[in-house]
Amino acid sequence: MKSIYAITSCQIWGTRNGWSLSAQAESNEPARACEVKLEIQGDRKSGYNLVMSPEGFFTADSWHETRQAALETAHELFGVDVKDWTE
């Protein structure tokens, strides 16, 4: 299992324990710009996790059947291109 890594910056809304990439309708929490560390880990047998670690917020992850699907989700959510990933 070989992981790949990327770092990006984006706006995060919410609190340390509950964050979002968009403003929530019922919340008046301000957005905060922060660095987000991304990691894709896994293999063909077990699938792949996209691990998202915004600075100052809890780490979250999402499971994907393929590495390509995890890369596409990272691009959709954070604008991270394939060329932005390193081993």
Secondary structure, DSSP 8 states (H G I E B T S, - for coil): ---EEEEEEEEEEEETTEEESS--TT----EEEEEEEEEEEEETTTEEEEEEEETTS--EEEEESSHHHHHHHHHHHH---GGG-B-
